[in-house]
Amino acid sequence: MWVFGYGSLVWKVDFKYERKVVGYIKGYLRRFYQHSIDHRGVPGRPGRVVTLIQSNNPNSKVWGVAYKIRKEDVDQVTQHLDFREKNGYIKRTVTFHPKEALEPFELTLYVATEENESYAGEASIEDIAKQVVTSQGPSGTNKEYVYNLAAAMRELAPDVEDDHLFSLEAAVRRLDPDSKKT
């Protein structure tokens, strides 16, 4: 079993895996269109986390990490991820394209669709940034999520420009009083 990380799973892996491969999936866009009331926000004051939306361009790419799960760990990891991604996420199977010289292969990803009750939907980068800067939940601040994801993506895929993610990171830094101290 392979699992695709495109959000916090890129930088916060809390399950056993056998191998990690950097690469991308096609036909999607990474967007902060999902409310988080269980990790980066709370009910009544949700944070914003990423999901994937279908792109009009079938060649659009979302870079991330594929994790190979050992056969003996599949049930435990699946139960863990089903719980971790419980706030509106469903499983899908997609084709993953490794950065290194491997053939593309099928893997599982968790995606929050428009039909789920925590789907926040489209908003301006500035509006999302305002929500992110003021949100905090059991897993930490929402701004930490944005900063960690942006840093991890720059490290994993330094030549890839993720406009939505990096624009949001810049907007959050402009609004973040702690960011101005450094």
N, C-alpha and C positions, 0 to 999 in steps of 0.2 A: 504494500500500500504506500502511495505517495500522497502528501498533503502540500498544498500551495499556501504560502504565507505572503500576504501583500500589505498587511497592516501591522498590528502589534506582534504577529507571529514572525515578522522579519527580525525584530530585535528583542523579543521577550519569549523565548522558547522555553516552555515549562513542561516538556514531555520528552520521553526517550526517543531518539532517532538514530539510525545507523549511518546515514549519509545526508549531506546538505549540498544542493546544486543551485547555483544562480541561473536565472533565465527569465522567460516571459511567457505570457499567454496572449492570444490575439482576440480582437473583436470587442474588447472592454476598455473602460476608462476607470481609473481610481478616483473616487470622489468622497468628500466628507459629507455624505447625505444621510447618515444613520445616527439617530440619537443613542446615547449611552446613558442608561439609568442604573446600570449595575457595575460599571468599571470606572468610567471617566466623568460620571455625573450621578445625579440621584433623581428620584421621582420629583417632579416639580421644578427641577433645575438640571435638565439633561445636558450632557456634553455632546460632542460630535466626534464620531469615529468614521473610518473609511468603510465603504462597500464598493462593489463594482457595478457599473451600469453598462448596458449594451452601447457600443459605439456605432455611429452611422458608417464608419470606416472599418471594414472587416480586417484590415491590416494594422489597426491601432494596437499598441502593445502596452501591457502592464507588467513591469518588471517586479520580481520578487524572488522568493526562495522556495524550492521544492525540498521537502524532507522525506526521506525514505524511512518507513517504519518497519521494524523487524516483525516478522510474522507472529512471534510470541507476544508482541506488545500491541498488536492491532486493536484488540478489544479494549484494553485499558486506555490507550490513546484516544480511540474513538469516543468512549464514554467521557473522558476528560474534555475533549474538544466540543462535544455536543453540549456539555454543561457550560463551558467557557463562552461559547458562541450562542447561548440560548436566547438572547434578547433580539429575536427577529431573523436570525440567520438560518439558511437552509443549505444543504449540500448539493453540489453540482459536480459533474465530471467534465473536464475540459482537457485539451491538448496543451502540454507544456513543451516549450522550446528551450533547451539548455543553451547557455552561453558557450560552454565548452563543447568539444566535438563529440556529442552524443546524439543519437536519433531522438526526435520528439516522442513523448510518451503521454499516456493518460494519467491524470491525477484527480484528486478530490479537492475542492475548495469550498469554503463557506461564504455565502453571499447573502446580503440582506436585500430583499426585493421590495418594490414599491407597495406591495400588499400588506407588509407587516406593520403592526401598530406603532413601532418605533421609527419608522421611516420618516426622516426629517425633510427630505426632498431638496431641491435646488434652492440656493440662496447666493447672494453676492459673497465674494471673498471677504469683504469687510464685515458683513453681518455674521458670517461663520466665525471669523476671527474674534469678534466681540463676544460671542457665545463661548468660544474656546478659552479665552483669557479668564473668564469668570467661573468656569466649571471645574469641579473637583468631585471625585468619587472614591470608592474603596480601593481602587488600584492606583490612585494618585491624581495629580492635576491633569487637566485636558491638554494644557500647553506642553507638558512633558511628553505626552503621546505624540504631538505634532513634531516637536524638536527631535525626539528619538527616531521617529520614522524618517524624517528628512535626512538626518545624519547617516542613518543606516543605508538609505538608498544612494546617497552620494558615495559611500564607501563601496557598496556592492556593484553599482553600475555608474561609475563616475562620468561616463560620456553620455548618459541619458538625462534629458531635461524633462522633468515631470512638472509641467506648468502649474497645474492645480495645487499640488503639494507644496512646491517651492514658493508660489505666490502667497499661499496661506501662511506658510512659515514666516515670510517677510512681514505680512500684515500682523500676525500675532506678536512678533518681536517689536513692531512699532507701538503696539498697545500695551505690552507687558512692562510694568514698572520695574520688575527685576531684571529684565533684559537691558535696560538703560544703564544699569549700575556697572556692567562689565565693559 
